[in-house]
Amino acid sequence: EAQDASCAIFTAEGRIVAQPVVIPGHLGSMKYMLAACLESYTANTLSQGDVLITNDPYKGGSHLPDIALFRPVFHDGQLIAFAGCIIHYTDVGGMVPGSNPQRATELYQEGLVLPPTKLHEAGRPNETLRKLIGANVRNPHMFFGDLNAQEAAMLTGERRMKQLVERFGADSIRQAMDMLIEITAQKARAEVSAMKRGSYRFEDFMDHDGINLDRPVGIRVRLDVLEDRLRFDFTGTDPQVTGPLNAPLSKTWTTVFYCVMCALSNDIAFNDGLADIIEIYVPEGTVLNPHHPAPVNARSVTVNRVADVVLGALALAVPERLGAQSCGVPTGVSFGGVDPRTGRNFVFYESYCGGM
């Protein structure tokens, strides 16, 4: 109902071929989650009908309610692509309904962690995993309704990819996917090369981390506009915090992807080609690259401020291309209980965001 979901197609190597710009915070998210899945299950061990699942923020993920599925697509026994889908689930357990405890101090308080694993193996559902999930979420009926929809999206992606292969041939489709990525890289590189060379700095602050209420949290970036790429260095960003405003490293990448797209022409598609012209350095142990098991459920607040500082730096480099910064802070409201009419748990979750 909230449409907090994104789908993507990947090459057999895990590079993004196409992903619509529906949720800015999802741009590239699945790239890192699929990479973590392929570390656990190498491509040569996958088979037709497999479905991989993960939500681990420390293995490419975002926060625990963001669950990604990946389905390998085969043709004549050869892996040709992956279909991927990520959605924000209403609840995945933890201290509070909605799995967004403001006063969490470690990941384990935020809900059920799903490391890269198989939801289906050769078409057979992992019933043990489904039972484990059902025992840890507040509304299994809603959770599995969303999961079934997500699995259906994977089947749709697989079916349409196979239709393309049957029409044009596997080799042509592989070449087309590589070409789409290269076109994006070439167009983006050309626009970067036309930007004024130099280094640009910007910083901003969050009021606090939800626990230490008198301690502002600073985010700082230096943008270097080079001949063929943009380099973002977050050295100087404050250390990871006690509360849940830490953001996994992948979220910094997704936010930078979004901001760079704001500074490029509208005809440049989002895919892995954008990664070819971007470099990012985030020191370990900072609020943007925390050590496990720091809590991360409110990372959306943090990445909005990351967007502010990155857009601020880009505005110094290409002021004619950038508008205002984003809304600064999104607000999430959630609550739950037992519906007296049915005796079942319910969870209400809503996000309120400003312009961006």
C-alpha positions in Angstrom: 0.0 0.0 0.0 2.9 2.4 0.7 4.7 1.4 -2.5 7.9 1.3 -0.5 9.4 -1.3 -2.9 11.8 -1.5 -5.8 12.6 -4.1 -8.5 15.8 -4.5 -10.6 17.4 -6.7 -13.2 21.1 -7.8 -12.8 23.7 -9.4 -14.9 24.8 -12.9 -14.1 27.8 -11.2 -12.3 25.5 -9.1 -10.1 25.7 -5.7 -11.9 22.6 -3.6 -12.0 21.2 -3.4 -15.5 18.0 -1.5 -14.8 16.2 -0.2 -11.7 13.5 2.5 -11.7 13.9 5.6 -9.5 10.9 4.9 -7.3 12.5 5.0 -3.8 15.7 7.0 -3.7 16.9 5.1 -0.7 16.7 1.9 -2.7 19.0 3.0 -5.5 21.8 0.4 -5.5 20.7 -1.2 -2.2 20.2 -4.6 -3.9 23.6 -4.4 -5.6 25.3 -4.9 -2.2 22.8 -7.4 -0.9 23.1 -9.5 -4.0 26.9 -9.4 -3.7 26.7 -10.7 -0.1 24.3 -13.4 -1.2 26.8 -14.5 -3.9 29.6 -14.7 -1.4 27.5 -17.2 0.5 26.1 -19.0 -2.6 28.5 -18.7 -5.6 26.8 -18.5 -9.0 28.0 -22.0 -9.9 26.1 -23.5 -7.0 22.7 -22.0 -7.9 20.0 -23.8 -9.8 16.7 -23.1 -11.5 14.0 -22.3 -8.9 16.4 -21.0 -6.2 15.4 -17.8 -4.4 17.9 -16.0 -2.1 16.8 -13.8 0.8 18.5 -11.4 3.1 18.0 -8.3 5.3 21.3 -8.1 7.1 22.5 -4.5 7.4 26.1 -5.6 7.9 26.0 -7.7 4.7 24.9 -5.1 2.2 21.5 -4.4 3.7 19.7 -1.3 5.0 17.7 -1.9 8.1 15.9 -5.1 9.1 12.4 -4.3 7.7 14.0 -3.9 4.2 14.1 -7.5 2.9 15.5 -8.4 -0.5 14.8 -11.4 -2.7 16.9 -12.6 -5.7 16.0 -15.2 -8.3 18.6 -16.5 -10.7 17.4 -16.7 -14.3 18.6 -19.6 -16.4 18.5 -20.5 -20.1 19.6 -23.9 -21.4 21.2 -24.5 -18.0 23.3 -21.2 -18.1 22.8 -18.4 -15.6 22.0 -15.3 -17.6 20.6 -12.8 -15.1 19.1 -12.2 -11.7 15.7 -10.7 -10.9 15.7 -8.7 -7.6 13.1 -7.1 -5.4 13.3 -5.2 -2.1 10.4 -4.1 0.0 9.9 -2.5 3.4 8.0 -4.9 5.7 5.7 -3.5 8.3 7.2 -5.5 11.1 10.1 -8.0 11.5 9.9 -8.3 15.3 12.1 -6.6 17.9 11.3 -4.3 20.8 8.4 -2.3 19.3 5.8 -2.7 16.6 7.2 -1.6 13.3 10.7 -2.7 14.3 12.0 0.9 14.7 12.8 1.2 18.4 14.0 4.8 19.1 16.0 3.7 22.1 17.7 0.6 20.6 21.4 0.3 21.4 22.2 -2.9 19.4 21.0 -4.6 16.3 19.5 -7.5 18.1 16.8 -5.3 19.6 15.5 -4.2 16.2 14.1 -7.5 14.9 14.9 -10.7 13.1 18.2 -10.8 11.2 18.1 -12.9 8.0 21.6 -13.5 6.7 21.9 -14.5 3.1 20.1 -17.8 2.8 17.8 -19.7 0.4 14.1 -19.1 0.7 13.6 -21.6 -2.1 16.0 -24.3 -3.3 15.4 -25.7 -6.8 11.7 -24.7 -6.4 11.2 -26.2 -2.9 10.3 -23.7 -0.2 12.4 -23.6 2.9 9.6 -24.4 5.4 11.9 -24.3 8.4 12.9 -20.7 7.6 9.2 -19.7 7.0 8.3 -21.1 10.4 11.2 -19.3 12.1 10.1 -16.0 10.5 6.4 -16.6 11.4 7.4 -17.1 15.1 9.3 -13.8 15.3 7.0 -11.2 13.5 3.9 -9.6 15.0 1.6 -10.1 12.1 2.6 -13.3 10.1 -0.6 -13.0 8.0 0.5 -9.6 6.6 4.2 -10.6 6.4 3.6 -13.7 4.3 1.1 -11.8 2.1 3.9 -9.3 1.3 6.4 -12.1 0.9 4.1 -14.0 -1.5 3.8 -10.8 -3.6 7.5 -10.3 -3.6 8.0 -13.9 -4.8 5.5 -13.3 -7.5 7.4 -10.3 -8.7 10.5 -12.5 -8.9 8.6 -14.9 -11.1 7.4 -12.1 -13.3 11.0 -10.9 -13.7 12.2 -14.4 -14.6 9.4 -14.9 -17.1 10.0 -11.6 -18.9 13.7 -12.2 -19.1 13.2 -15.6 -20.6 10.8 -14.1 -23.2 13.5 -11.6 -24.2 16.1 -14.4 -24.5 13.7 -16.6 -26.5 13.1 -13.6 -28.9 16.7 -12.3 -29.2 19.0 -15.0 -28.0 21.0 -15.2 -24.8 24.2 -13.7 -26.3 22.3 -10.7 -27.6 20.7 -10.1 -24.2 24.0 -10.3 -22.4 25.5 -7.8 -24.9 22.5 -5.5 -24.5 22.8 -5.6 -20.7 26.5 -4.8 -20.8 25.8 -2.0 -23.4 23.2 -0.4 -21.2 25.7 -0.2 -18.3 28.4 1.2 -20.6 26.1 3.8 -22.1 25.4 5.1 -18.6 29.0 5.2 -17.7 30.0 7.0 -20.9 27.3 9.6 -20.5 28.0 10.2 -16.9 31.7 10.4 -17.5 31.2 13.0 -20.2 29.2 15.2 -17.9 31.7 14.9 -15.0 34.5 15.9 -17.4 32.6 19.1 -18.1 32.4 20.0 -14.5 34.7 22.5 -12.9 37.7 20.7 -11.3 38.3 21.3 -7.6 37.5 20.2 -4.1 34.4 21.2 -2.3 33.5 20.7 1.4 30.2 20.6 3.2 29.0 19.6 6.6 25.7 19.4 8.6 24.5 18.0 11.9 21.7 15.9 13.4 20.5 17.2 16.8 21.3 13.9 18.6 21.1 10.1 18.2 18.0 9.5 20.3 20.0 8.4 23.4 22.6 11.1 24.1 20.2 14.1 23.7 22.9 16.8 24.2 25.4 15.6 21.6 25.0 16.7 18.0 26.1 14.3 15.3 28.2 15.7 12.5 28.4 14.5 8.9 31.2 15.9 6.7 32.1 15.3 3.1 34.8 16.5 0.7 33.9 16.2 -3.0 36.8 16.1 -5.5 35.7 16.7 -9.1 38.3 14.8 -11.2 38.6 14.4 -14.9 36.6 11.2 -15.2 35.0 10.7 -11.8 33.6 12.1 -8.6 35.3 11.3 -5.3 33.4 11.6 -2.0 35.5 11.4 1.2 33.5 11.4 4.4 36.6 11.7 6.7 35.7 13.8 9.7 32.3 12.4 10.0 31.5 11.7 13.7 32.0 8.2 15.2 29.2 5.7 15.4 26.5 6.5 17.9 24.9 4.7 20.7 21.3 5.1 19.3 19.8 3.8 16.1 20.9 6.6 13.7 23.9 4.6 12.4 23.7 4.0 8.7 25.2 0.9 7.0 27.9 1.6 4.4 25.6 0.6 1.6 23.2 3.4 2.5 25.9 6.0 2.0 26.4 4.6 -1.5 22.7 4.6 -2.3 22.3 8.2 -1.1 25.3 9.4 -3.1 23.9 7.6 -6.2 20.7 9.5 -5.7 22.5 12.9 -5.3 24.7 12.4 -8.3 21.7 11.5 -10.4 20.2 14.9 -9.3 23.3 16.6 -10.8 23.2 14.7 -14.1 21.0 15.0 -17.1 17.6 13.3 -16.9 18.3 11.0 -19.9 21.0 9.1 -17.9 19.5 5.9 -16.7 20.3 4.4 -13.3 22.4 1.2 -13.4 25.9 -0.1 -12.5 27.5 2.3 -15.0 27.1 5.1 -12.4 29.4 3.2 -10.0 32.1 3.5 -12.6 32.3 7.3 -12.1 31.9 7.4 -8.3 34.4 6.8 -5.6 33.4 6.8 -1.9 35.5 6.6 1.2 33.9 6.3 4.6 36.2 5.6 7.6 35.2 2.5 9.6 33.6 3.1 13.0 31.8 6.2 11.9 28.0 6.8 11.9 28.1 6.1 8.2 30.1 2.9 8.5 29.5 1.4 11.9 30.8 -1.7 13.5 28.5 -4.6 14.1 26.1 -4.8 16.1 25.4 -1.0 16.2 21.6 -0.3 15.8 20.6 1.1 12.4 16.8 1.2 12.3 16.6 5.1 12.1 19.2 5.3 9.3 16.6 7.1 7.1 17.1 10.2 9.3 20.8 9.9 8.8 20.9 9.4 5.0 18.6 12.4 4.5 21.3 14.4 6.2 23.9 12.7 4.0 21.8 13.8 1.1 21.9 17.3 2.4 25.7 17.4 2.7 26.3 15.7 -0.7 23.9 17.9 -2.5 25.5 20.9 -0.7 28.9 19.9 -2.0 27.6 19.3 -5.5 25.9 22.7 -5.4 29.3 24.3 -4.9 30.6 22.4 -7.9 27.6 22.7 -10.3 25.2 25.3 -8.8 23.2 25.6 -12.0 22.2 21.9 -11.8 21.1 21.6 -8.1 17.9 22.7 -6.4 17.3 22.9 -2.7 18.4 20.3 -0.2 16.0 17.6 0.9 13.6 17.9 3.8 16.3 17.1 6.3 14.4 14.7 8.6 11.7 12.2 7.7 9.4 11.1 10.5 8.1 7.5 11.1 5.1 6.7 13.2 4.3 3.2 14.2 2.2 1.4 16.8 0.5 -1.9 17.3 -1.5 -4.1 19.6 -4.3 -6.7 19.5 -7.4 -6.1 17.4 -10.3 -6.9 19.8 -12.5 -7.8 16.8 -10.2 -10.6 15.6 -7.8 -11.3 18.5 -4.9 -10.9 16.0 -1.9 -8.6 16.3 -1.9 -5.5 14.2 0.9 -3.1 13.3 0.4 0.4 11.8 3.5 2.0 10.2 3.6 5.3 8.3 6.4 7.5 7.0 6.0 11.3 6.7 8.6 12.9 4.4 9.2 16.3 3.1 10.2 17.3 -0.4 13.4 16.1 -2.0 
